[in-house]
Amino acid sequence: MNIKFSRHAKRRAKLYDISESIIINILTNMNLSQGEHEIIKEVIGFKYPLKIVISVENDIITVITNYPLKKGIKK
């Protein structure tokens, strides 16, 4: 699958020091169906889990946004 980043996603990643390789590694290990998805994943090196919002159309995954999820964490 081809992975593209929206301009918003690139800006959020830069703001929160999230490298594109981290997002790509998370997405390549998932079996994704068509449509929009919200993924929340614990990543080593981040205090909070990462939230990734994506859209899957045909063979293209578009990352809409990605950021550390600071609110609504239940532990």
N, C-alpha and C positions, 0 to 999 in steps of 0.2 A: 504494500500500500504506500501511496505517496502522502507525505505529511507536510502541510503548509501552515504557517503561522500568520494570523491576522496582525495588522499594525498594532491593534490594542494589546494583543497577547505579547508581542515583542516588547512593548513599553512596560507592561506589568512585570515581565520576566526581568527586565533590566532594573526596574525599581526595587524588586525584592531579591535580586541576585540569584535568580533561578536560571541555570544554563539550559539551552535548548536540548542538549544531549540527555539531561535528566528526563524531560518530558517525552522525548523520542523513545528512550528506554522503557518508560512506563507504558506507552501506547503500543509498542511493538510486541509486548508480552501479553496483550489482551486480544480476545476474540470479539470484535465489535460488529454490531449489525447496523443497518441503515438508520439514519435519524440523528437526533441530538442526544448527547449523553453528558452527565455530570459524574466525574470521577474524583473520589477523595482518597488519597493515598498517603500513608506515613512514609517519609523519606529521611534517611539518615543525614544528619547535618542541619536539619530544620527543626525549630522548636515546635512548630505547628504543622499539622498535615497539609498537604497541597491540594487545592481544589482546581481541577482542570475541566473546562467546559469545551466540548468538541461537537462538531457536526460531521457526519459521515455521509457522503454522496458518491455513488459509483465506487471508484477505487481511490478516492481522495479523502483524507482526514484533514479537516480544518480546525486548528486550535483557535477558539474564540477568545478565551481568557484563561489565565492561570495565576494563582496567588495563594499565600498561606491563609488557611482558614482559621481565623482567630475567634470567631463567635460561634456559639452553639455547639461547642465540643462537650460531649458527654463521656466522662470517664469514671 
